[in-house]
């Protein structure tokens, strides 16, 4: 199958990864993104070995080496005393899985994907296209955008995130589930942080119903902060909103001074509060010649660190399915058959971990985290560039 026309709705990491994979499989691809200027929000992203293998399959191995930071030593610490509960040795993923674990800035990965796409097709990406309607037929797909513009394609991919318009158009409206947790994500300039606050480089504080993690990005130029706490409800109008640093300091005021000193260094414009949502699994992602990918298909809470990872895997497998198939229908069947059970299991795994990680007793949290990492590592052997399709 060569030279079919593919419309991708959504220009985030999943959508761009899918576009790159499909361009390299010989398809004609257009990406439609609703925002006027393409970019990526957020901060740090863990590229676990299975994600790294997907990035290699997408042809971005050199970019990963350039933009990724490999964690050295780490620790899990008691929230109040600061005592080390668990020492974490240097990551051995390269020995165990054939590729190291990396931390990257989401914007760096997004930019690398965009550069690779533009190098193959400078006209691929179209911004300012807000999807309003989808007609998925047996012989193709028509997309209708705000303002009346339409686009037709042989087949289409919905990669427009957890609040997917494509999903609603194909399968009806089903609202995301609030998980009962919120996260604050911040970036602190590395040169503003005293060295004693970032030793060891990777650190997690565990406290009653809360977790606070930090790790370096861009080889220490930035310190990424992720703080998670329970909440009864999410009442904000958006799913990600700017947050004052004072709010984060208040939420974690009883944490050790090393943690609170670092939080206080967060620039006012570098902190966002995110409601953590997921979606119930769908029995199928396909309708006519349209299919879902990434969070549009299987949004999951971040407690296994696999949300964006699964989108990268999806993209690599979709590109291979297109290259192996004789027509778009076969490509969609191959992709969904290869991916559906895996991501449904990953979603269930992430949901099951949530309550265990947020116990009242830090020692219980440590045990749950250890069990959780053992479970998550069962996902790491997966190679999206070589699994059967």
Secondary structure as GFF3:
##gff-version 3
##sequence-region A 1 389
A	DSSP	beta_strand	5	9	.	.	.	ID=ss1
A	DSSP	alpha_helix	13	24	.	.	.	ID=ss2
A	DSSP	beta_strand	28	32	.	.	.	ID=ss3
A	DSSP	beta_strand	44	47	.	.	.	ID=ss4
A	DSSP	alpha_helix	49	57	.	.	.	ID=ss5
A	DSSP	alpha_helix	61	67	.	.	.	ID=ss6
A	DSSP	beta_strand	74	78	.	.	.	ID=ss7
A	DSSP	beta_strand	84	88	.	.	.	ID=ss8
A	DSSP	alpha_helix	93	97	.	.	.	ID=ss9
A	DSSP	beta_strand	102	105	.	.	.	ID=ss10
A	DSSP	alpha_helix	106	120	.	.	.	ID=ss11
A	DSSP	beta_strand	125	126	.	.	.	ID=ss12
A	DSSP	beta_strand	131	136	.	.	.	ID=ss13
A	DSSP	beta_strand	141	145	.	.	.	ID=ss14
A	DSSP	beta_strand	150	153	.	.	.	ID=ss15
A	DSSP	beta_strand	155	158	.	.	.	ID=ss16
A	DSSP	alpha_helix	165	171	.	.	.	ID=ss17
A	DSSP	beta_strand	177	189	.	.	.	ID=ss18
A	DSSP	three_ten_helix	190	192	.	.	.	ID=ss19
A	DSSP	three_ten_helix	195	198	.	.	.	ID=ss20
A	DSSP	beta_strand	202	207	.	.	.	ID=ss21
A	DSSP	beta_strand	210	217	.	.	.	ID=ss22
A	DSSP	three_ten_helix	218	220	.	.	.	ID=ss23
A	DSSP	beta_strand	222	230	.	.	.	ID=ss24
A	DSSP	beta_strand	240	242	.	.	.	ID=ss25
A	DSSP	alpha_helix	245	251	.	.	.	ID=ss26
A	DSSP	alpha_helix	257	264	.	.	.	ID=ss27
A	DSSP	three_ten_helix	268	270	.	.	.	ID=ss28
A	DSSP	beta_strand	271	278	.	.	.	ID=ss29
A	DSSP	beta_strand	286	287	.	.	.	ID=ss30
A	DSSP	beta_strand	290	292	.	.	.	ID=ss31
A	DSSP	alpha_helix	295	298	.	.	.	ID=ss32
A	DSSP	three_ten_helix	302	304	.	.	.	ID=ss33
A	DSSP	alpha_helix	307	324	.	.	.	ID=ss34
A	DSSP	alpha_helix	328	357	.	.	.	ID=ss35
A	DSSP	alpha_helix	362	376	.	.	.	ID=ss36
A	DSSP	three_ten_helix	377	379	.	.	.	ID=ss37
###
